[in-house]
Amino acid sequence: MDLKLGDKRMVFDPWLIGPAFARGWWLLHEPPSDWLERLSQADLIYISHMHSDHLSYPTLKKLAERRPDIPIYVGNTERPVFWNLNQSGVQLTNINVVPFGIWRQVDKNLRFMILMDGVHPEMDTCIIVEYKGHKILNTVDCTRPNGGRLPMKVAVMMSDFAGGASGFPMTFSGGKFTEEWKAQFIKMERKKLLNYKAQLVKDLQPRIYCPFAGYFVESHPSDKYIKETNIKNDPNELNNLIKKNSDVVTWTPRPGATLDLGRMLKDPTDSKGIIEPPEGTKIYKDSWDFGPYLKILNAAIEDEIFCHSSWIKEYFTWAGFKNYNLVIRMIETDEDFSPFPGGYDYLVDFLDLSFPKERPSREHAYEEIRSRVDVIRYVVKNGLLWDDLYIGFQTRLQRDPDIYHHLFWNHFQIKLPLTPPDWKSFLMCCEEGGPELSQVSHSVANEQTNRNSYAEQTGVCQREDDGRQERRG
């Protein structure tokens, strides 16, 4: 969203190129052709949180090449929004971390305040922008923005609306997770979200409401199943529900459309208050440039660290999650979630952070996580959060019993170390003949044959001697 406030321009959460969540989300709308020019001219940019549909490094990379010193503002979250900036290779030099609940003055007419989420204070934020006494409230993805303490009768309120932004339940199988159960669950969740948003708008009584965040699509052919079954709310459906329960004016934003707030506040029926996109404007994308982004992910498959099975112990030790009675089985897969030829298939026991060949005999919770090999290896290599796997639909999961392990998922989605594993030192240790991880269980059929064949095809793992290769099995 591009706001013109007097002689200042402010942009919210620019995602205008490339995917989000590794390769799971792609833009639904065709951005205006002049997006980079407009973004470069912004006086300030607000980025609400670190999820890649809001903090888009491909977008910011293009922007930084033109204007690296553009002022960017983020909230003072527990995990910094730009925790991964150095690794991203994006050269931004003017990132400002703002305390919560404090007005930040831009000029005599313009100020803003960043607020935390009451449910996810460690990462989610929202914002109030005030220009000449008129407030714009953008709650973005917050589950309970500012703990429910929000201004009433703002000029404009924006929020998310779509739903479908989770790996649950579409990536789960076994037990109750039939297609019928998933469809019914999603239908109910969408309805609950619609009613919640409509009630929030009714309670706050903004003059204008805009469904702002949620315009994404699972467009890669490999995610056809997710695209067809992960049904999301329609913004017009929410707007109609709001209009039924209140006299709030609603506006569904589309590429190239403009809302003139000055006109709308004077006369909501002003025909020039909302200008729709020019005739012939392309609204929806019909093609996506998958290649460059998948190439980056695919490069991780052949990285040298994965020639040494001890990467598994190195990685999970770095991750730092233990003393929890959960055993997971991690299986590297191809595009269709079948075992990847020569891929790793292993157990991790988080009670003592061991790597057994078989599930322990004690009573324990268990999860099987199948992950596309390009994404899991890219995440491991770069020390990234598991949102790329889970929210990006790049896993398939089964669990016994059917319990959500909040501590486990919260750790891997929020609390991983801020710096990636030291793979350079790891490889030096391997060069010196450090021990391979003998406990790892490779359960893929014909694993050794597959691994040798894969090594011949790709040239990876050639530097290991026969003895080390044998120990890996």
N, C-alpha and C positions, 0 to 999 in steps of 0.2 A: 504494500500500500504506500502510495506516494502522496504526502500531504504538503500543500502549499499554504503557509501560515504567514501572511504579510509578505516580507521579502525573504523569508526562510523556507527551506524545503527539508522535510523530514521523511525518512523512509523506514517502514517497519519490516523486519525479517525478509530481506530479499533472497528468494530462491528462484532463479531465472534461467539456469542452465544445469545440465547434468542430473544424476540421480540423487536420491536420499536413501539412507540406510543401506549402504553398500551398493546394491543393485535392485532393491525391492520396490522402491517408489520412484515414479517418474511424473513429470509435470502433466497435469490434465489440460491446462490452458496453454495456448500459444502466446508467449510473451510479446509485447509490442516490439517492433523491429528496432526502435530507438532506446531500448531499455538500458543499455550500457551508458549511453550519453546522458540519459536522465539520472541514472544512479550516480554517475561521476559528478553531477552538478549538485548533489544533495549537500546540505549544510551539516546534517547529522543523521546518523543511522542508529536505530535501536534494534538490538538483537535480544530476543526474549530469553532464549535458553540454548543449550548446546546440541539439541537434536538437529540432524542434518537437513530437515525440511525447513528449518528456521536459520540455522547457522550453516550456510551452503558454501563450503570451501571452493568448489568450482566457480561459483558466482563471484566470490570475493577475490579469487585469483585474477579473474579478468579485470575486476575493479582496481586491484592493487597495482596492476601493470600500468594503469592510467593515473591513479591518484592514491599512492600508498599512505598519505597523511590524512586521508578523509577521517573526520571525527566519528568514532563508533562508541556507543554507550551500552553498557551491560550492568545488570544488578550484581551486588556483592554476594553471590551464591557460595555455598560451602565448597562445591567443586567449581572452579573458575569456568566460565563459559568458554573462554579461549584456552583451555588447558592444553590443547593439542596444537597450538599455533606454530610452534617451532618445527614440529614434525611435518606439518602440512605443507611447508615450503611457501606459504603465502606471506608476502612481505607487507604487513600492515604496521604502521608506526604510531598510531594515535588512538589506542583503545583506552577508554575511560571506564573504570569500575566505580559505580555509584552506590552509596549506602541506601538501604531501603527506607522509605517513608520520609525522605527529605526532598523538598523542592529544589530543583536545579534550574537556575535562571539562565535563559539563553539570551534574551534581550528584554527591554522594558515591557513588551507585550506577551512574551512567550516563556513558558516554563514547563517542566515536566517532573513527574515523580514515579520512580520504579517501586513496585510492591512485590512481596513474595507470595508464593502459594501456600495456603494453610495445610495442604496435604503433602506436597513435595517441596518443602522450603529449601532443600539442598540444591535444587536445579531450576524449578519453574518460576517465572516472574511474569508480571503484567505491568501496565503503564497507564498513567493519566497524563494527558497533554492538555495544558490550558493556554488558550490564546484570547486575550482581551476579555477574560472572564468566562469564555465558553469552554467547556470541558469535553474532551474526547477520551473515552475509556476503552482500552483494548485489553480484554482479559486473556487473549491468546489461548493457550492450551491449559490454563490453570484449572485444577479440579475444584478448588475452593479459594478463589482469588482473595488475597489479603484476609484470609480467615473469615470471609463473608462480610467484612466491613468495607462497603463500597459507596461511592457518592450516588445519590438519586438525581433524577432529572438532568442527566448530562445531555449535551447536544447530540453526540453520537456514541453508540456503544458497538464494539466489535467483539466477536468471539469465534472459537471453533464451533463446528456444528456436525461434522460428517460421521464421526465414529470410524470403526474399522481399522484403527491405528494400533493394532496389537496382534501378536502372534496367536493369542487365544481367541477363539478355540480352533481356528481353521487349520493350524499346524499340528493339532493333537489327534491321536488315534488310540484305539483300544478302549475297552470298557464302554462307558456311556457315549463316547464320542462318535456316534453315527452321523451320517450326513443329515438325517432328519433332525437330530438333536441340535446339531450346529446351526442349521437354518432357523430353527425355532428360537434358539438362544440369541442369535444375531438380531432377529426381528424384535425380540423383547428389549434387547440392549439399545437398539436404535430408537425404539419408542420411548424408553426411559430417558435417553439423552435429549430427544426432542422436547419432552415434557419439562425436563429440568431447565433447559435453555429458555424455553418459552416462559416458565414461571419466574426465572431470574429477570428476564426482560420486563415481565409484568410488575414485579416487585420494585425494580429500579426506575421504571418509567422514563427511559431515555426518549428524546424527541425522535431520533432515528436509530434503527438497528441494522447492522450489516454483518451477515455471516461471512467471516473473514478467512478462517484457516481450515483447510480440509480438501483442497482441490488437487488430489493426487490420484494416480492410477497405476495398477500393477501391470505395466504394458509389456514387459519382456515375455516372449513366447513361452519360456520355461515356467512362468508363473500364471499360466492360463487358468489353472484350477482356482487359484486365489482370486484372480480378477473376476471370475464368473460367480464365485460363492460368497466373497467378502463384500456383501452389499452395504453401501453407505447411504447416509441420509442425503436427501436432496435439499439444497438451500431454500428453494421456493416452498417446499413442504413446511419447513420451519417458519418461514415468513408468513405463510397462510395461517398457521396455528397462532402465531403472535397477533396477527390482525384480527383473528376471531375473538381473542381474549382481551384486547386492549386497542387503544387508538394510536399506537406507536407506528410511525412511518417506517417501512422496511425497504432495503435496497440490496439486491444481489449484485455484487461487483463482477464485472467481466472485463477482459483486456480492452483497454482503450476507453472505458466508460469513465465519466466524471460526475461527482456530486458537488454542487456548489452550495456549501453549507450556509453562507451568508443569505443566499436567495431562499433556501429551504426553511430557515428559521423565521424569515419574514412571512413567507407564504408557502406552506407545504404543497400547494397545488400548482405552484409556478412551473410551467411547462419547460422552462430552461433550468430548473433546479437540478435535474438529473439529465445528463447528456449521454445517450447510449453510444456504443462504438459506431464509428462511421460505417456506412453500408459497404459490404464486401470484406469487413475485418474478419480475419480468421480467428475464431474463438477457441476451438479445440484442436489439440495436436493430433496429427494422424501418422507421424513418424518420429522416431527418437534415434539419436546417434549413440547406439549402445557401444559400438566398437572400442573407442578410446578408453572408456571406463572399465569395460570388462578386461581389456588388455592389461590394465594396471593390476586388477585382482588376479588374473591368471599368472602374472609374473611371480606371484608369491608361491605358487605350487612348486616351482623348481628351486626355491631358495635353498641354499646350502644347509641351513640349520635343520631342515627336515630330512637330511640324510642320516641324522643321528637320533636314535629313538630317545635318548636322554633329554631331548628338547621338552618332552612331556613333563618330566619332573622339574626341569628348570622353569617352565612356564607356570605351573600351578604353585610352585614354591614362591615365585615372584608375585602371583596373584594374591597370596596371603589369606586364603579362606580355609579354615579348618576348625576342629573341635565341634563338628556338627554331624549328626548321625545320618548321613546321606551318602549313597554310592551312586555314581553316574557312569554310564557306559557311553563313551564318545565314539562315533563312527563317522569317518570321512566318506562322503558320497559323491556320486556324479550329479548331473543336472536333475535326474529323476529320483534322487534319494536312494539309489541302489549303491551298495558298497563300491567305492572307488578302487579300481585295480591297483593293488600295491599300497592302498591307503592304510592309515592307522585305525585300529579298532582296539580300544583299551578301557580299563576301569580305573576310576579314581575314588578312593575311600576318604571322604573328608573328615572322618572321625579322627584319624591320625595322619592324614595326608600321605597315604601309601597307595601303591599301584598294583593291586593283587591280580593274579591270573584268573581267579574265579571270585564270584560274589562271596563275601564272608558268611559264616554260618549263623552269626548273631542276627537278631531281628533288626532290620534297618529299612529306611525309605530308599527307593530306587527310581532313577530316571534314565531313560535311554534317549540320547540326543543325537540325531543324524544331522550332519551339517555339510552343505556343499563345500567341497574341498578348497575351491578358490577363495571363498569368503572366510572360512575358519582359519586358513593359513595366513591370509592377509591380516585378520584380526589379531592372531597370535604374534605374528612377526612385528606388528606395529604397536602392540599393547593397547588395542582399542577396546572400547566398551562393547558388551555383547548385544546392545540394541541393534547393531547391524545384522546380527543373526536372528534375533527374536522378533523385533518390530519389522525388520526387513523381510520376514517370511522365508529365511534361508535355512531353516531347520524343520525337522519333523520330530515330534516328541511323544513319548509314552511315559507314564509314571504309575508306580505301585507303592503305596496306595495313592489314590487320586487326590493329592494334597498339594497346594501351592506352597513352595518353600521360599517364603519371602526373604529370609536372611541370605539364602544362596543367590537368588536372582537379583536382589538389591545390591549385593556386593559386586556381582559381575556387570551390572548395568550402571552403577553409580560410584562404587567405592574402590575400584582398581587403582593401583599406584598411578601417580601423575606422570611418571617417566616410564618409558617402555623397558622391557627386559634388556639386559646387557648382552646382546647376542654376540658381539665382538669378543668379549671375554669368554663366552661359552664356546665359541668356535676355536679359540686359542687353546682352551682346555682340552677340547676334542683332538686337536692337532698333537697335543702332548700325550695322547693315549689315555685320556680320562675314561672312566668306566661308562659303558652303555647301560641303559636301564633294563636290567634283566627281568624285572617283574612284569613288564608290559605284555599284555596278552593280545596277539594278533589273531583274530577269529575269522578273517576273510578267507573264503575257500581258495585253495591253491595260492596262498599268500606269497610264498617265496617265488614261485614261478611268475606270478603277476608282477612282483616287485622287480625281478630281474628284467622282465620284458619292458616294464615302464622305464627302467633305468637305461636300457638300450635305446629306447625311442627318444628319450629326452636328454640323455647325457648327464643326468643327475646321479649323485651317489657314487660316482666313479672313483672318488678319492678314498673310499673306505677299503681297507684290506679285507680279504676273505673272512678272516677270523671275526672282525667286528661285524661284518654283514651277517655272519652266522649267529652271533650273540644277539643281534636285534630280534631274531625270530623267537 
